[in-house]
Amino acid sequence: MTYKFKCKDVGMNCKFEFKGANSEDEALTLAKTHAEKAHGVKELSPDLADKVKKAIKKE
Ligand SMILES: [Zn+2]
């Protein structure tokens, strides 16, 4: 089982996506790193973290 994420599923106008993360934790870390680099988000608010978690899909 791997995990995938599309930034646009969080409501961003952004084409970033990845798949093949080995765990939900890894996917969350990748999403956080992207949010920081691309969107200037230093720390995810609980609300945003929740949206990110919902946007992470198993495949
Ligand atoms: Zn993005």
PDB file of the backbone (N, CA, C, O) and the ligand in Angstrom, with CONECT records:
HET     ZN  A 101       1
ATOM      1  N   MET A   1       0.842  -1.202   0.000  1.00  0.00           N
ATOM      2  CA  MET A   1       0.000   0.000   0.000  1.00  0.00           C
ATOM      3  C   MET A   1       0.876   1.251   0.000  1.00  0.00           C
ATOM      4  O   MET A   1       1.788   1.378   0.817  1.00  0.00           O
ATOM      5  N   THR A   2       0.598   2.157  -0.907  1.00  0.00           N
ATOM      6  CA  THR A   2       1.330   3.434  -0.932  1.00  0.00           C
ATOM      7  C   THR A   2       0.335   4.592  -0.817  1.00  0.00           C
ATOM      8  O   THR A   2      -0.879   4.417  -0.930  1.00  0.00           O
ATOM      9  N   TYR A   3       0.885   5.748  -0.593  1.00  0.00           N
ATOM     10  CA  TYR A   3       0.066   6.932  -0.352  1.00  0.00           C
ATOM     11  C   TYR A   3       0.367   8.001  -1.386  1.00  0.00           C
ATOM     12  O   TYR A   3       1.517   8.196  -1.781  1.00  0.00           O
ATOM     13  N   LYS A   4      -0.675   8.688  -1.819  1.00  0.00           N
ATOM     14  CA  LYS A   4      -0.485   9.756  -2.802  1.00  0.00           C
ATOM     15  C   LYS A   4      -1.174  11.029  -2.319  1.00  0.00           C
ATOM     16  O   LYS A   4      -2.033  11.007  -1.437  1.00  0.00           O
ATOM     17  N   PHE A   5      -0.771  12.110  -2.917  1.00  0.00           N
ATOM     18  CA  PHE A   5      -1.262  13.420  -2.474  1.00  0.00           C
ATOM     19  C   PHE A   5      -1.251  14.383  -3.645  1.00  0.00           C
ATOM     20  O   PHE A   5      -0.297  14.427  -4.422  1.00  0.00           O
ATOM     21  N   LYS A   6      -2.325  15.155  -3.763  1.00  0.00           N
ATOM     22  CA  LYS A   6      -2.361  16.238  -4.744  1.00  0.00           C
ATOM     23  C   LYS A   6      -2.615  17.536  -4.007  1.00  0.00           C
ATOM     24  O   LYS A   6      -3.569  17.661  -3.239  1.00  0.00           O
ATOM     25  N   CYS A   7      -1.743  18.497  -4.254  1.00  0.00           N
ATOM     26  CA  CYS A   7      -1.881  19.773  -3.554  1.00  0.00           C
ATOM     27  C   CYS A   7      -3.230  20.417  -3.854  1.00  0.00           C
ATOM     28  O   CYS A   7      -3.811  21.063  -2.982  1.00  0.00           O
ATOM     29  N   LYS A   8      -3.726  20.254  -5.055  1.00  0.00           N
ATOM     30  CA  LYS A   8      -4.998  20.895  -5.394  1.00  0.00           C
ATOM     31  C   LYS A   8      -6.167  20.332  -4.584  1.00  0.00           C
ATOM     32  O   LYS A   8      -7.195  20.994  -4.443  1.00  0.00           O
ATOM     33  N   ASP A   9      -6.018  19.125  -4.053  1.00  0.00           N
ATOM     34  CA  ASP A   9      -7.063  18.554  -3.200  1.00  0.00           C
ATOM     35  C   ASP A   9      -7.175  19.285  -1.864  1.00  0.00           C
ATOM     36  O   ASP A   9      -8.169  19.138  -1.152  1.00  0.00           O
ATOM     37  N   VAL A  10      -6.159  20.068  -1.529  1.00  0.00           N
ATOM     38  CA  VAL A  10      -6.229  20.884  -0.318  1.00  0.00           C
ATOM     39  C   VAL A  10      -6.856  22.247  -0.637  1.00  0.00           C
ATOM     40  O   VAL A  10      -7.110  23.057   0.254  1.00  0.00           O
ATOM     41  N   GLY A  11      -7.094  22.470  -1.923  1.00  0.00           N
ATOM     42  CA  GLY A  11      -7.726  23.725  -2.318  1.00  0.00           C
ATOM     43  C   GLY A  11      -6.747  24.752  -2.857  1.00  0.00           C
ATOM     44  O   GLY A  11      -7.089  25.919  -3.043  1.00  0.00           O
ATOM     45  N   MET A  12      -5.500  24.292  -3.108  1.00  0.00           N
ATOM     46  CA  MET A  12      -4.496  25.194  -3.656  1.00  0.00           C
ATOM     47  C   MET A  12      -4.553  25.147  -5.180  1.00  0.00           C
ATOM     48  O   MET A  12      -4.877  24.119  -5.776  1.00  0.00           O
ATOM     49  N   ASN A  13      -4.235  26.272  -5.790  1.00  0.00           N
ATOM     50  CA  ASN A  13      -4.098  26.311  -7.239  1.00  0.00           C
ATOM     51  C   ASN A  13      -2.662  25.923  -7.575  1.00  0.00           C
ATOM     52  O   ASN A  13      -1.821  26.778  -7.853  1.00  0.00           O
ATOM     53  N   CYS A  14      -2.402  24.633  -7.545  1.00  0.00           N
ATOM     54  CA  CYS A  14      -1.033  24.124  -7.572  1.00  0.00           C
ATOM     55  C   CYS A  14      -1.032  22.740  -8.186  1.00  0.00           C
ATOM     56  O   CYS A  14      -1.913  21.925  -7.913  1.00  0.00           O
ATOM     57  N   LYS A  15      -0.034  22.479  -9.020  1.00  0.00           N
ATOM     58  CA  LYS A  15       0.000  21.201  -9.737  1.00  0.00           C
ATOM     59  C   LYS A  15       0.839  20.143  -9.022  1.00  0.00           C
ATOM     60  O   LYS A  15       0.991  19.026  -9.516  1.00  0.00           O
ATOM     61  N   PHE A  16       1.385  20.501  -7.853  1.00  0.00           N
ATOM     62  CA  PHE A  16       2.243  19.534  -7.161  1.00  0.00           C
ATOM     63  C   PHE A  16       1.474  18.277  -6.767  1.00  0.00           C
ATOM     64  O   PHE A  16       0.362  18.350  -6.245  1.00  0.00           O
ATOM     65  N   GLU A  17       2.072  17.151  -7.020  1.00  0.00           N
ATOM     66  CA  GLU A  17       1.509  15.898  -6.531  1.00  0.00           C
ATOM     67  C   GLU A  17       2.629  14.873  -6.391  1.00  0.00           C
ATOM     68  O   GLU A  17       3.670  14.979  -7.041  1.00  0.00           O
ATOM     69  N   PHE A  18       2.404  13.892  -5.546  1.00  0.00           N
ATOM     70  CA  PHE A  18       3.344  12.779  -5.492  1.00  0.00           C
ATOM     71  C   PHE A  18       2.560  11.517  -5.232  1.00  0.00           C
ATOM     72  O   PHE A  18       1.423  11.552  -4.762  1.00  0.00           O
ATOM     73  N   LYS A  19       3.180  10.413  -5.544  1.00  0.00           N
ATOM     74  CA  LYS A  19       2.627   9.132  -5.118  1.00  0.00           C
ATOM     75  C   LYS A  19       3.756   8.203  -4.754  1.00  0.00           C
ATOM     76  O   LYS A  19       4.922   8.489  -5.027  1.00  0.00           O
ATOM     77  N   GLY A  20       3.413   7.089  -4.136  1.00  0.00           N
ATOM     78  CA  GLY A  20       4.435   6.115  -3.801  1.00  0.00           C
ATOM     79  C   GLY A  20       5.053   6.292  -2.426  1.00  0.00           C
ATOM     80  O   GLY A  20       6.019   5.609  -2.086  1.00  0.00           O
ATOM     81  N   ALA A  21       4.496   7.220  -1.619  1.00  0.00           N
ATOM     82  CA  ALA A  21       4.990   7.321  -0.238  1.00  0.00           C
ATOM     83  C   ALA A  21       4.648   6.020   0.486  1.00  0.00           C
ATOM     84  O   ALA A  21       3.582   5.442   0.271  1.00  0.00           O
ATOM     85  N   ASN A  22       5.555   5.568   1.340  1.00  0.00           N
ATOM     86  CA  ASN A  22       5.394   4.249   1.961  1.00  0.00           C
ATOM     87  C   ASN A  22       4.538   4.246   3.210  1.00  0.00           C
ATOM     88  O   ASN A  22       4.091   3.190   3.660  1.00  0.00           O
ATOM     89  N   SER A  23       4.310   5.413   3.769  1.00  0.00           N
ATOM     90  CA  SER A  23       3.479   5.485   4.965  1.00  0.00           C
ATOM     91  C   SER A  23       2.756   6.826   4.977  1.00  0.00           C
ATOM     92  O   SER A  23       3.123   7.753   4.255  1.00  0.00           O
ATOM     93  N   GLU A  24       1.724   6.911   5.810  1.00  0.00           N
ATOM     94  CA  GLU A  24       0.993   8.167   5.921  1.00  0.00           C
ATOM     95  C   GLU A  24       1.906   9.258   6.492  1.00  0.00           C
ATOM     96  O   GLU A  24       1.827  10.425   6.108  1.00  0.00           O
ATOM     97  N   ASP A  25       2.773   8.842   7.420  1.00  0.00           N
ATOM     98  CA  ASP A  25       3.735   9.786   7.999  1.00  0.00           C
ATOM     99  C   ASP A  25       4.672  10.362   6.943  1.00  0.00           C
ATOM    100  O   ASP A  25       4.937  11.563   6.908  1.00  0.00           O
ATOM    101  N   GLU A  26       5.163   9.476   6.087  1.00  0.00           N
ATOM    102  CA  GLU A  26       6.062   9.928   5.031  1.00  0.00           C
ATOM    103  C   GLU A  26       5.326  10.886   4.093  1.00  0.00           C
ATOM    104  O   GLU A  26       5.868  11.916   3.693  1.00  0.00           O
ATOM    105  N   ALA A  27       4.092  10.537   3.748  1.00  0.00           N
ATOM    106  CA  ALA A  27       3.293  11.396   2.871  1.00  0.00           C
ATOM    107  C   ALA A  27       3.067  12.761   3.514  1.00  0.00           C
ATOM    108  O   ALA A  27       3.144  13.792   2.846  1.00  0.00           O
ATOM    109  N   LEU A  28       2.792  12.755   4.801  1.00  0.00           N
ATOM    110  CA  LEU A  28       2.556  14.010   5.521  1.00  0.00           C
ATOM    111  C   LEU A  28       3.820  14.876   5.523  1.00  0.00           C
ATOM    112  O   LEU A  28       3.758  16.092   5.340  1.00  0.00           O
ATOM    113  N   THR A  29       4.957  14.226   5.731  1.00  0.00           N
ATOM    114  CA  THR A  29       6.228  14.955   5.717  1.00  0.00           C
ATOM    115  C   THR A  29       6.503  15.564   4.344  1.00  0.00           C
ATOM    116  O   THR A  29       6.919  16.718   4.242  1.00  0.00           O
ATOM    117  N   LEU A  30       6.267  14.780   3.287  1.00  0.00           N
ATOM    118  CA  LEU A  30       6.476  15.294   1.926  1.00  0.00           C
ATOM    119  C   LEU A  30       5.549  16.472   1.648  1.00  0.00           C
ATOM    120  O   LEU A  30       5.958  17.466   1.048  1.00  0.00           O
ATOM    121  N   ALA A  31       4.311  16.354   2.083  1.00  0.00           N
ATOM    122  CA  ALA A  31       3.340  17.430   1.868  1.00  0.00           C
ATOM    123  C   ALA A  31       3.748  18.684   2.645  1.00  0.00           C
ATOM    124  O   ALA A  31       3.635  19.800   2.138  1.00  0.00           O
ATOM    125  N   LYS A  32       4.219  18.491   3.872  1.00  0.00           N
ATOM    126  CA  LYS A  32       4.654  19.627   4.700  1.00  0.00           C
ATOM    127  C   LYS A  32       5.853  20.333   4.071  1.00  0.00           C
ATOM    128  O   LYS A  32       5.909  21.562   4.014  1.00  0.00           O
ATOM    129  N   THR A  33       6.818  19.525   3.596  1.00  0.00           N
ATOM    130  CA  THR A  33       8.007  20.090   2.961  1.00  0.00           C
ATOM    131  C   THR A  33       7.618  20.916   1.735  1.00  0.00           C
ATOM    132  O   THR A  33       8.154  22.000   1.503  1.00  0.00           O
ATOM    133  N   HIS A  34       6.684  20.387   0.965  1.00  0.00           N
ATOM    134  CA  HIS A  34       6.219  21.120  -0.209  1.00  0.00           C
ATOM    135  C   HIS A  34       5.516  22.414   0.204  1.00  0.00           C
ATOM    136  O   HIS A  34       5.756  23.469  -0.385  1.00  0.00           O
ATOM    137  N   ALA A  35       4.666  22.335   1.194  1.00  0.00           N
ATOM    138  CA  ALA A  35       3.917  23.516   1.643  1.00  0.00           C
ATOM    139  C   ALA A  35       4.874  24.616   2.091  1.00  0.00           C
ATOM    140  O   ALA A  35       4.648  25.800   1.840  1.00  0.00           O
ATOM    141  N   GLU A  36       5.943  24.201   2.756  1.00  0.00           N
ATOM    142  CA  GLU A  36       6.919  25.174   3.240  1.00  0.00           C
ATOM    143  C   GLU A  36       7.679  25.821   2.082  1.00  0.00           C
ATOM    144  O   GLU A  36       7.823  27.042   2.023  1.00  0.00           O
ATOM    145  N   LYS A  37       8.162  24.979   1.160  1.00  0.00           N
ATOM    146  CA  LYS A  37       8.977  25.493   0.051  1.00  0.00           C
ATOM    147  C   LYS A  37       8.153  26.270  -0.961  1.00  0.00           C
ATOM    148  O   LYS A  37       8.569  27.333  -1.422  1.00  0.00           O
ATOM    149  N   ALA A  38       6.989  25.743  -1.305  1.00  0.00           N
ATOM    150  CA  ALA A  38       6.221  26.320  -2.409  1.00  0.00           C
ATOM    151  C   ALA A  38       5.227  27.378  -1.949  1.00  0.00           C
ATOM    152  O   ALA A  38       4.905  28.301  -2.698  1.00  0.00           O
ATOM    153  N   HIS A  39       4.745  27.244  -0.727  1.00  0.00           N
ATOM    154  CA  HIS A  39       3.660  28.126  -0.290  1.00  0.00           C
ATOM    155  C   HIS A  39       4.017  28.941   0.951  1.00  0.00           C
ATOM    156  O   HIS A  39       3.180  29.676   1.475  1.00  0.00           O
ATOM    157  N   GLY A  40       5.254  28.811   1.417  1.00  0.00           N
ATOM    158  CA  GLY A  40       5.692  29.620   2.550  1.00  0.00           C
ATOM    159  C   GLY A  40       5.009  29.277   3.857  1.00  0.00           C
ATOM    160  O   GLY A  40       4.958  30.097   4.773  1.00  0.00           O
ATOM    161  N   VAL A  41       4.473  28.042   3.946  1.00  0.00           N
ATOM    162  CA  VAL A  41       3.808  27.614   5.173  1.00  0.00           C
ATOM    163  C   VAL A  41       4.851  27.020   6.126  1.00  0.00           C
ATOM    164  O   VAL A  41       5.350  25.919   5.894  1.00  0.00           O
ATOM    165  N   LYS A  42       5.174  27.739   7.178  1.00  0.00           N
ATOM    166  CA  LYS A  42       6.213  27.267   8.108  1.00  0.00           C
ATOM    167  C   LYS A  42       5.698  26.126   8.978  1.00  0.00           C
ATOM    168  O   LYS A  42       6.419  25.168   9.256  1.00  0.00           O
ATOM    169  N   GLU A  43       4.473  26.238   9.393  1.00  0.00           N
ATOM    170  CA  GLU A  43       3.895  25.204  10.248  1.00  0.00           C
ATOM    171  C   GLU A  43       2.424  25.042   9.873  1.00  0.00           C
ATOM    172  O   GLU A  43       1.699  26.025   9.722  1.00  0.00           O
ATOM    173  N   LEU A  44       1.996  23.793   9.726  1.00  0.00           N
ATOM    174  CA  LEU A  44       0.601  23.563   9.367  1.00  0.00           C
ATOM    175  C   LEU A  44      -0.296  23.841  10.573  1.00  0.00           C
ATOM    176  O   LEU A  44      -0.058  23.333  11.669  1.00  0.00           O
ATOM    177  N   SER A  45      -1.316  24.641  10.358  1.00  0.00           N
ATOM    178  CA  SER A  45      -2.313  24.814  11.411  1.00  0.00           C
ATOM    179  C   SER A  45      -3.089  23.503  11.542  1.00  0.00           C
ATOM    180  O   SER A  45      -3.118  22.709  10.602  1.00  0.00           O
ATOM    181  N   PRO A  46      -3.719  23.268  12.696  1.00  0.00           N
ATOM    182  CA  PRO A  46      -4.495  22.023  12.858  1.00  0.00           C
ATOM    183  C   PRO A  46      -5.524  21.857  11.744  1.00  0.00           C
ATOM    184  O   PRO A  46      -5.761  20.747  11.266  1.00  0.00           O
ATOM    185  N   ASP A  47      -6.131  22.965  11.337  1.00  0.00           N
ATOM    186  CA  ASP A  47      -7.131  22.940  10.269  1.00  0.00           C
ATOM    187  C   ASP A  47      -6.515  22.487   8.941  1.00  0.00           C
ATOM    188  O   ASP A  47      -7.071  21.645   8.235  1.00  0.00           O
ATOM    189  N   LEU A  48      -5.367  23.062   8.624  1.00  0.00           N
ATOM    190  CA  LEU A  48      -4.696  22.722   7.370  1.00  0.00           C
ATOM    191  C   LEU A  48      -4.144  21.292   7.421  1.00  0.00           C
ATOM    192  O   LEU A  48      -4.217  20.554   6.439  1.00  0.00           O
ATOM    193  N   ALA A  49      -3.599  20.918   8.562  1.00  0.00           N
ATOM    194  CA  ALA A  49      -3.083  19.555   8.718  1.00  0.00           C
ATOM    195  C   ALA A  49      -4.199  18.538   8.483  1.00  0.00           C
ATOM    196  O   ALA A  49      -3.983  17.487   7.879  1.00  0.00           O
ATOM    197  N   ASP A  50      -5.383  18.867   8.966  1.00  0.00           N
ATOM    198  CA  ASP A  50      -6.544  18.002   8.774  1.00  0.00           C
ATOM    199  C   ASP A  50      -6.897  17.876   7.290  1.00  0.00           C
ATOM    200  O   ASP A  50      -7.190  16.784   6.801  1.00  0.00           O
ATOM    201  N   LYS A  51      -6.864  19.010   6.581  1.00  0.00           N
ATOM    202  CA  LYS A  51      -7.145  18.993   5.132  1.00  0.00           C
ATOM    203  C   LYS A  51      -6.112  18.161   4.390  1.00  0.00           C
ATOM    204  O   LYS A  51      -6.444  17.400   3.481  1.00  0.00           O
ATOM    205  N   VAL A  52      -4.850  18.315   4.791  1.00  0.00           N
ATOM    206  CA  VAL A  52      -3.778  17.563   4.143  1.00  0.00           C
ATOM    207  C   VAL A  52      -3.978  16.077   4.372  1.00  0.00           C
ATOM    208  O   VAL A  52      -3.848  15.276   3.447  1.00  0.00           O
ATOM    209  N   LYS A  53      -4.296  15.710   5.609  1.00  0.00           N
ATOM    210  CA  LYS A  53      -4.524  14.282   5.917  1.00  0.00           C
ATOM    211  C   LYS A  53      -5.650  13.704   5.085  1.00  0.00           C
ATOM    212  O   LYS A  53      -5.576  12.567   4.621  1.00  0.00           O
ATOM    213  N   LYS A  54      -6.713  14.510   4.898  1.00  0.00           N
ATOM    214  CA  LYS A  54      -7.842  14.030   4.104  1.00  0.00           C
ATOM    215  C   LYS A  54      -7.475  13.923   2.632  1.00  0.00           C
ATOM    216  O   LYS A  54      -8.040  13.109   1.901  1.00  0.00           O
ATOM    217  N   ALA A  55      -6.520  14.753   2.197  1.00  0.00           N
ATOM    218  CA  ALA A  55      -6.118  14.743   0.786  1.00  0.00           C
ATOM    219  C   ALA A  55      -5.144  13.609   0.482  1.00  0.00           C
ATOM    220  O   ALA A  55      -4.937  13.262  -0.680  1.00  0.00           O
ATOM    221  N   ILE A  56      -4.548  13.034   1.523  1.00  0.00           N
ATOM    222  CA  ILE A  56      -3.649  11.893   1.326  1.00  0.00           C
ATOM    223  C   ILE A  56      -4.487  10.640   1.106  1.00  0.00           C
ATOM    224  O   ILE A  56      -5.299  10.260   1.949  1.00  0.00           O
ATOM    225  N   LYS A  57      -4.273  10.011  -0.039  1.00  0.00           N
ATOM    226  CA  LYS A  57      -5.101   8.844  -0.378  1.00  0.00           C
ATOM    227  C   LYS A  57      -4.232   7.594  -0.492  1.00  0.00           C
ATOM    228  O   LYS A  57      -3.102   7.632  -0.980  1.00  0.00           O
ATOM    229  N   LYS A  58      -4.800   6.495  -0.027  1.00  0.00           N
ATOM    230  CA  LYS A  58      -4.128   5.206  -0.194  1.00  0.00           C
ATOM    231  C   LYS A  58      -4.333   4.704  -1.605  1.00  0.00           C
ATOM    232  O   LYS A  58      -5.365   4.958  -2.226  1.00  0.00           O
ATOM    233  N   GLU A  59      -3.335   3.986  -2.108  1.00  0.00           N
ATOM    234  CA  GLU A  59      -3.564   3.326  -3.399  1.00  0.00           C
ATOM    235  C   GLU A  59      -2.806   2.009  -3.454  1.00  0.00           C
ATOM    236  O   GLU A  59      -2.870   1.302  -4.460  1.00  0.00           O
TER     237      GLU A  59
HETATM  238 ZN    ZN A 101       1.310  23.192  -3.672  1.00  0.00          ZN2+
END
